[in-house]
Amino acid sequence: MSEASTLMLGSIAGLTIMLGLPLGRLRSPAQGLRMFLNAAAIGILGFLVWDVLTHAWEPIDAALGQLHDGSGGLGPVVGYGALFLVGLSVGLLSLVGYEAWMARSGAGRVPTGGPGAMAVTELAGQPSWSPARRLALLIAVGIGLHNFGEGLAIGGSAAKGEIALATLLVIGFALHNATEGFGIVAPLAAADERPSWGFLALLGLIGGGPTFLGTAVGHEYSSDALTVVFLTLAAGSMLYVIVQLLSIAQRGQKRALLYGGLLAGLAAGFITDMIVTAGGA
């Protein structure tokens, strides 16, 4: 498959993330709906963490199998294992450090009105992002890292001439990305904050654009080590975001909506994965 055709496939897989973003423009959703959307985002991200870590573990599992049957040494196990732990640690702890820096600088201090409330600097007439906007951006970054790994798989399959597999991967990742777009904007809907179309486009570019970039890299260069690094970075960042979303969810009183939304998000992730698997990808 030509590079142009491969990049087109990567673009299609990434662009479907835009389908879920308009949900962030909901006008004053009811409190119950906000809780449900926030919980559903937790479920979607929980599935993605499982999915990402499962794929990131595959090279380590293969190296362990080779070590067990005597066809490989200890070096690949240690190397891939170190990349796995370092990527996961950097993805998680870098955002913890970012949060601490925001707190020290005062940029993260907001009134007690909760997510989406105006920051002190906004009241003083200076521009500032609300906690909901920052959280949506962090979700987009985490999903973007994940989608870069997906793009590597698309590009690598196409470069090897496995056209049917590359096409199935595009279909499957496109389905996943549609639900990921909803996960990105859920904090905005939960905070009753309506972002501009330009901001939504930015989130979509950050979350979906790396699929295209990963496809371009994967078409020219294939590396299990690179895949492990990007997938574990994504998993670490999404773990951080899940903790933040859980802290928001705990403020609600209707626990049935929390668990119902969590289940709905998990179901959306696993059902799309089942469809992809059934198709042979």
N, C-alpha and C positions, 0 to 999 in steps of 0.2 A: 504494500500500500504506500502511496506517495506521502511525503511529509505534509503537503497541503490537505489531503484527505484526512490524514490522521489528526491534524490540528482542528479540522472542522468537527470531527467526532468529539474531541476534547471540549470544544466550545459548547456543543450541544449538551454534553453531560453537565457542564458547569452552569449554563444559563438557566436551567430549570429551578435553581435555587430562588430565582426571582418570583416564582409562582406563589410562594408562601409569604413573601414580604408585605404585600398589601394589607395583610391582617393587622399590621402595626398601625394602620390608619383608622382603626375602629373608633367611632365617636362614643366617648363616655360609656364603655361597656359596664354592665352591672358588676357589683362586687363579686358575686358568685362566679361569673364568667371570667373575671380577671384571675381569680384563684385557680380555676380550672386550666386556663391557658398557661399560667406559670407552672403548674404541676405537670402538664403535658410536655412542656419544654424539658423539665427534669427527666421525664421518662425517655424522651427522644435522645437526650444527651447521655443518659445512662446506657441506652442501647449502643450508642456510638462508641462510648468508652470500651464496652465489651468487644465490639466489632474491631475497633482499632487495635486493642491489645492482643486479640486473637491473631490478627494478621502479623503484628510486629513480633509475636512469639514464634512464628513458623520457622524462620531461619535458625533460631536457637534450638527448637525441637529437632530440626533436621540434623544439626551439628551434634546434638546429644545422641541421636540414633546412630550416626556414623561412628561416634566414640564407642558406643555400646557394642557394635558389631566389628569393631577393629579397623574399619575403612577410613577413619579420620582421627585426628589428634585432639588435644585439649585446647589448642590455640583458638580455633573458631568459636568454641563454646564460651571461653573467657572473653573474646573480643566482642561477639554479639551480645553477650550478657552485660558487658560494661556499657555498650552503646544503649542498650535497653534501659538500664538504670539511670544513666546520665541524662538521656533524653527525657525520661519521665520526671526526673528531679528538676531539670532546668525548666521544663514546661510548667510545672506546678510552682516551684519556689520563686521563679522570676516574677510571677504575678503576685505572689505573696509580698515580695520585695517592692513591687510597684505599688501595691496597696499601702504598705507602710510609708513609702515615700510620699504618696498623696496625702496621707494623714499628717505627716510632719510638715508638709508645705502648706497645709490648710486648704488645698484644693478639693479635698474629699469631704470637708465638714459641711453638713447640711442641717437645716432645722429638723425638728422631730416629726415632721409631716410624713416621713416615710419615702419610699422610692418615688422618684419623679417630682418631689418637691423642689422649689427653687433653692439654689445655693445662695450663701450670704453674698458672694460676689455679684450674683445676678441682681440682688436687691440694691446693690450699690451702683448698678448700671453697667457692670463689666460682664462680658460674656463668660459663661461657664457651662460645662456639660453636667446634666443631672446624673445621679447614680444609675438610673435606668438606661440612659444613653451609653454610659461607660460600660455597663454590663453587656449591653447588646453588641458593642464593639468587640469586647473580649470574646464573646461567643463566636462572632464572625471570624476573628483571628484563629481561634481554636479549630473551627470547622474548615477554615482555609488551609491550615496545615494538614488536616486530614484529607482534604480534597487534592492537595498536591500529591499525596501518596497514591490516591486513586488515579490521578493523571499519569503517574509513573507506570501503573499497571496497564493502562490503555495504550500508552506509547510503546511500551515494551512488547506487548502482544502484537501490535501492528507491525513493528519493526521486524519481528520474527516471521511475519507472513501469516499469523494466526488471525485471519480476518473475522471469522465467525466468532471467536472468543472476544476479540476487541469490540465487535458490535454488541454482543451480549453484555459486556462490561459497561458500555455506554448506556444501554437501556437500564441496567440495574442501578448504576450510579445516578442516572437522571431521576429515577424514582426516589432514591434516597435523598437527593439534593432538594427535591420538592418539599419534603418534610423538614429538612434542615432549615430552609428559609423561614418556616413558621417558628422553629426553635430560636432563631436569632431575634425575632421581633417580639417574642412573648413577654420579655421584661417591660417593653414599652407599653404593650396592651395592659399588662398587669398594673402598671403605674398610671394608667389613664393619660398617657402622653402621646400625642399625635406627631410623629416625625414628618419632616418634609419629604417629598418624593426624591429630592436630591440626596438626602441622608440615607434613604432606603436604597438608592442606587449605589451609594458608596459601600453600604454594608454588603450588598449583593456582589459588588466587585471584589471586596476583600474575601468574602466567603467562597464565591464561585470561580473567580479569576484564576486562583492557583491550579484548578483542574486543567486549564489550558496550558499553563506554564509547566506543570508536571508532565503533561502529554508531550510537549516539545522536548523536555529533557529526557524522558523515557524513550522517545523514538531514537535518540542519538546515543544514549548511555544508560545502561542497566546496572543497578547495584543493590544488592540486598541490604548492605550497610546503610546506604542513603535512605532506603525505605524504612528501615527500623528507626533511624533518627527522626524522620519527619512524623511517623506515626506515633512514636512515644512522646514527642513534643506536643502533638495534638491531644493525646490522652491526658497528659499532665495539665494542660491548660483547661481542658473540659472538666476535669475533676475539681479544679479551683472554682469554675463557674457553677458547677452543681452545688457546691457548698454555699455559695452566695445565694442561689435561687432557693435552696432549702431554708436559709435564714429568713427570706421573704415569706415563704410558704408558712413558716411557723407562726407568723403574726395573725394568720386567719383563724377564724373560729369554726368554720364548717369543714371538719376533717374528712367527711365523706367525699367532698369535692376534691380535696388534696389527693386522696388515694385513688379516686376515680380518674382524675387527670393523669396521675402517674401511670396508671395501668393503660390508659388510652395511648400515651406517648410510647410506652414500651411496645404495645401491640402494633402501633404504626411502624416502628422500626423493624420488628421481627416479621411482620407480614410482608413488607417490601423485600426483606431479605429472603423470605421463602419463595416469593415470586421469581427473584433472580436465580436462586438455586434450582428451582424447578425448570427454569429455562436452560440450565446447563452451564451457567457462568460460575 
